[in-house]
């Protein structure tokens, strides 16, 4: 898992560098497992009226199929502006 603090997009230079590292260690981004294709924000600051997805997780292709459920937790007991990502294995 990681808080990349940059857009995970091939148009972003930081991600291009990071993605080449991920490929070298046979890992990939797993955002496609969150939210059934809907954008789910992992950073929300209501005072600043700001939200984005800057927290991500990565896994090897071998492990990726072992995730039964992936979700972003929006809980009133979390006082951080980051929402944790929960992974459940099969």
C-alpha positions, 0 to 999 in steps of 0.5 A: 500500500502507499500514499503516492501523493501524485496522480496514478496516471500515465500522464504523470511523470512521477507515476511513469517512473514508479510504474517502470519500477512496478513492472520490474518487480512484477507488481501492478496497481489494484485500484480497479478492485475498489468501488466497482469502477466508480472513483472512491476518494481516499483523501477528503478534507471537508474544510478545504472542500478537497478530495482525491485518490492518493492512497493506493495499493499494489500487488503481484499478479500472482496475489491480485486474484486472491483479494475477495474484497477491497474497500475504502473505509469512511468511518466517523471514528477516523479523525484523519483526512485519509480514508484507509483501504481494507483488503480481505483475502479469499 
